[in-house]
């Protein structure tokens, strides 16, 4: 008989830095709602990786769409779409600054608020990582986050 695995063994218990993985990556993909904290925290590493030819792709909410309205409906304590538009502005400016230094960066805008954030690091390499953060509705707590690796999780790694 096998012992049932605890969710505590699967989900991260605390936010982890992915700086070591990003600082060596040839491909980095970020997807999320606003990504302001993520891009701020890893900005220096992204600049360095772009400088040496790494590819960076970023997908986030389109402030000109209904995505900010959807974000308000799924947020605790935010009652104005303008909050999300204002929060996206510095993120878009940061992406613009990175794009001025490299043509290896791509930006995609979603017409909806995503239900999760994702970081993809060197997905086609045996050491690749996919990190998924599920965005909770109306909660300030640490979001359920898990990591997939091709050697440990081949089925789900390929699925994403």
Secondary structure, DSSP 8 states (H G I E B T S, - for coil): ------HHHHS-SS----HHHHTT-SEEEEESS--HHHHHHTHHHHHHHHHTT-EEEEEEE-TTSSHHHHHHHT-SS---HHHHHHHHHHHHHHHHHHHHH-SSEEEEEESS--SEEEEEESTTSTT-EEEEEE--SS--S---EEEE-TTT-HHHHHH-
